Amino acid sequence: MFDPASLKLSADDLIPAIAQDHETGDVLMMAWMNLASLERTMETGRVTYWSRSRQELWAKGETSGNIQELVDLRVDCDRDCILMQVKQTGPACHTGRRSCFYTAIREGSEVELMRPMG
Protein backbone atom coordinates (compact mmCIF):
# COMPACT_ATOMS: atom_id res chain seq x y z
CA MET A 1 0.00 0.00 0.00
CA PHE A 2 1.33 3.46 -0.93
CA ASP A 3 1.95 5.72 2.05
CA PRO A 4 2.33 9.39 0.98
CA ALA A 5 4.06 10.05 4.32
CA SER A 6 6.99 7.97 3.00
CA LEU A 7 7.84 10.73 0.49
CA LYS A 8 10.75 13.06 1.19
CA LEU A 9 9.30 16.56 1.05
CA SER A 10 11.26 19.80 0.92
CA ALA A 11 11.52 22.09 3.94
CA ASP A 12 8.31 23.80 2.78
CA ASP A 13 6.50 20.42 2.54
CA LEU A 14 6.59 20.24 -1.28
CA ILE A 15 7.75 17.68 -3.80
CA PRO A 16 8.61 18.28 -7.47
CA ALA A 17 6.14 16.63 -9.84
CA ILE A 18 6.92 16.02 -13.50
CA ALA A 19 4.06 15.56 -15.98
CA GLN A 20 4.84 13.31 -18.93
CA ASP A 21 2.58 12.47 -21.88
CA HIS A 22 1.62 8.83 -21.36
CA GLU A 23 1.59 8.06 -25.10
CA THR A 24 4.62 9.93 -26.46
CA GLY A 25 6.85 10.13 -23.38
CA ASP A 26 7.26 13.88 -23.92
CA VAL A 27 7.97 15.82 -20.73
CA LEU A 28 5.19 18.41 -20.51
CA MET A 29 5.87 20.38 -17.36
CA MET A 30 7.17 20.42 -13.81
CA ALA A 31 5.26 21.85 -10.89
CA TRP A 32 5.04 21.38 -7.13
CA MET A 33 2.74 19.19 -5.09
CA ASN A 34 2.07 18.88 -1.40
CA LEU A 35 0.37 15.94 0.30
CA ALA A 36 -3.10 17.49 -0.13
CA SER A 37 -2.63 17.98 -3.89
CA LEU A 38 -1.24 14.47 -4.26
CA GLU A 39 -4.19 12.98 -2.35
CA ARG A 40 -6.70 14.96 -4.44
CA THR A 41 -4.96 13.83 -7.64
CA MET A 42 -5.17 10.19 -6.58
CA GLU A 43 -8.81 10.54 -5.47
CA THR A 44 -10.12 12.36 -8.56
CA GLY A 45 -7.79 11.25 -11.35
CA ARG A 46 -7.36 14.93 -12.34
CA VAL A 47 -3.91 16.31 -11.63
CA THR A 48 -3.87 18.94 -8.91
CA TYR A 49 -0.77 20.94 -7.96
CA TRP A 50 0.20 23.40 -5.22
CA SER A 51 0.60 26.99 -6.36
CA ARG A 52 3.51 28.52 -4.48
CA SER A 53 2.60 32.04 -5.64
CA ARG A 54 -1.08 31.82 -4.67
CA GLN A 55 -0.55 29.43 -1.76
CA GLU A 56 -3.47 27.22 -2.82
CA LEU A 57 -4.31 24.03 -4.65
CA TRP A 58 -4.89 24.34 -8.40
CA ALA A 59 -6.31 21.67 -10.62
CA LYS A 60 -4.54 21.79 -13.97
CA GLY A 61 -6.94 23.19 -16.57
CA GLU A 62 -9.41 24.54 -14.02
CA THR A 63 -9.82 27.78 -15.96
CA SER A 64 -8.20 26.95 -19.33
CA GLY A 65 -9.79 23.57 -19.92
CA ASN A 66 -6.33 22.10 -20.60
CA ILE A 67 -6.70 19.34 -18.03
CA GLN A 68 -4.37 16.51 -17.13
CA GLU A 69 -5.87 13.12 -16.43
CA LEU A 70 -3.65 10.85 -14.37
CA VAL A 71 -2.74 7.59 -16.12
CA ASP A 72 0.15 6.39 -13.93
CA LEU A 73 1.92 7.73 -10.85
CA ARG A 74 5.55 6.89 -10.15
CA VAL A 75 7.95 7.75 -7.33
CA ASP A 76 11.70 7.96 -7.92
CA CYS A 77 14.25 5.83 -6.08
CA ASP A 78 15.02 8.54 -3.50
CA ARG A 79 11.29 9.18 -2.96
CA ASP A 80 11.87 12.93 -3.46
CA CYS A 81 10.30 13.39 -6.91
CA ILE A 82 7.08 12.28 -8.59
CA LEU A 83 6.55 11.37 -12.23
CA MET A 84 2.98 11.48 -13.47
CA GLN A 85 2.10 10.00 -16.81
CA VAL A 86 -0.92 11.95 -17.99
CA LYS A 87 -3.43 12.35 -20.76
CA GLN A 88 -3.06 16.03 -21.62
CA THR A 89 -5.94 17.97 -23.16
CA GLY A 90 -4.62 20.96 -25.12
CA PRO A 91 -1.35 22.69 -24.26
CA ALA A 92 0.37 21.99 -20.95
CA CYS A 93 2.23 25.31 -20.84
CA HIS A 94 0.61 28.61 -19.89
CA THR A 95 2.24 30.06 -23.05
CA GLY A 96 -0.03 27.87 -25.17
CA ARG A 97 2.69 25.39 -26.09
CA ARG A 98 2.39 21.62 -25.79
CA SER A 99 5.30 21.54 -23.33
CA CYS A 100 6.92 24.03 -20.98
CA PHE A 101 10.28 22.75 -22.24
CA TYR A 102 10.19 24.48 -25.61
CA THR A 103 13.57 26.22 -25.45
CA ALA A 104 16.80 24.35 -26.17
CA ILE A 105 20.31 25.66 -25.60
CA ARG A 106 22.39 24.67 -28.61
CA GLU A 107 25.92 25.89 -29.26
CA GLY A 108 25.41 28.64 -26.69
CA SER A 109 22.19 29.97 -28.22
CA GLU A 110 18.54 29.59 -27.35
CA VAL A 111 16.47 27.76 -29.95
CA GLU A 112 12.66 27.78 -29.81
CA LEU A 113 11.52 24.22 -30.51
CA MET A 114 7.78 24.78 -30.78
CA ARG A 115 5.28 27.55 -31.29
CA PRO A 116 2.04 27.98 -29.35
CA MET A 117 -0.71 25.57 -30.37
CA GLY A 118 -3.68 26.75 -32.40
C-alpha positions in Angstrom: 0.0 0.0 0.0 1.3 3.5 -0.9 1.9 5.7 2.0 2.3 9.4 1.0 4.1 10.1 4.3 7.0 8.0 3.0 7.8 10.7 0.5 10.8 13.1 1.2 9.3 16.6 1.0 11.3 19.8 0.9 11.5 22.1 3.9 8.3 23.8 2.8 6.5 20.4 2.5 6.6 20.2 -1.3 7.8 17.7 -3.8 8.6 18.3 -7.5 6.1 16.6 -9.8 6.9 16.0 -13.5 4.1 15.6 -16.0 4.8 13.3 -18.9 2.6 12.5 -21.9 1.6 8.8 -21.4 1.6 8.1 -25.1 4.6 9.9 -26.5 6.8 10.1 -23.4 7.3 13.9 -23.9 8.0 15.8 -20.7 5.2 18.4 -20.5 5.9 20.4 -17.4 7.2 20.4 -13.8 5.3 21.8 -10.9 5.0 21.4 -7.1 2.7 19.2 -5.1 2.1 18.9 -1.4 0.4 15.9 0.3 -3.1 17.5 -0.1 -2.6 18.0 -3.9 -1.2 14.5 -4.3 -4.2 13.0 -2.4 -6.7 15.0 -4.4 -5.0 13.8 -7.6 -5.2 10.2 -6.6 -8.8 10.5 -5.5 -10.1 12.4 -8.6 -7.8 11.2 -11.3 -7.4 14.9 -12.3 -3.9 16.3 -11.6 -3.9 18.9 -8.9 -0.8 20.9 -8.0 0.2 23.4 -5.2 0.6 27.0 -6.4 3.5 28.5 -4.5 2.6 32.0 -5.6 -1.1 31.8 -4.7 -0.5 29.4 -1.8 -3.5 27.2 -2.8 -4.3 24.0 -4.6 -4.9 24.3 -8.4 -6.3 21.7 -10.6 -4.5 21.8 -14.0 -6.9 23.2 -16.6 -9.4 24.5 -14.0 -9.8 27.8 -16.0 -8.2 27.0 -19.3 -9.8 23.6 -19.9 -6.3 22.1 -20.6 -6.7 19.3 -18.0 -4.4 16.5 -17.1 -5.9 13.1 -16.4 -3.7 10.8 -14.4 -2.7 7.6 -16.1 0.1 6.4 -13.9 1.9 7.7 -10.9 5.6 6.9 -10.1 8.0 7.7 -7.3 11.7 8.0 -7.9 14.3 5.8 -6.1 15.0 8.5 -3.5 11.3 9.2 -3.0 11.9 12.9 -3.5 10.3 13.4 -6.9 7.1 12.3 -8.6 6.6 11.4 -12.2 3.0 11.5 -13.5 2.1 10.0 -16.8 -0.9 12.0 -18.0 -3.4 12.4 -20.8 -3.1 16.0 -21.6 -5.9 18.0 -23.2 -4.6 21.0 -25.1 -1.3 22.7 -24.3 0.4 22.0 -20.9 2.2 25.3 -20.8 0.6 28.6 -19.9 2.2 30.1 -23.1 0.0 27.9 -25.2 2.7 25.4 -26.1 2.4 21.6 -25.8 5.3 21.5 -23.3 6.9 24.0 -21.0 10.3 22.7 -22.2 10.2 24.5 -25.6 13.6 26.2 -25.4 16.8 24.3 -26.2 20.3 25.7 -25.6 22.4 24.7 -28.6 25.9 25.9 -29.3 25.4 28.6 -26.7 22.2 30.0 -28.2 18.5 29.6 -27.4 16.5 27.8 -30.0 12.7 27.8 -29.8 11.5 24.2 -30.5 7.8 24.8 -30.8 5.3 27.5 -31.3 2.0 28.0 -29.4 -0.7 25.6 -30.4 -3.7 26.8 -32.4 
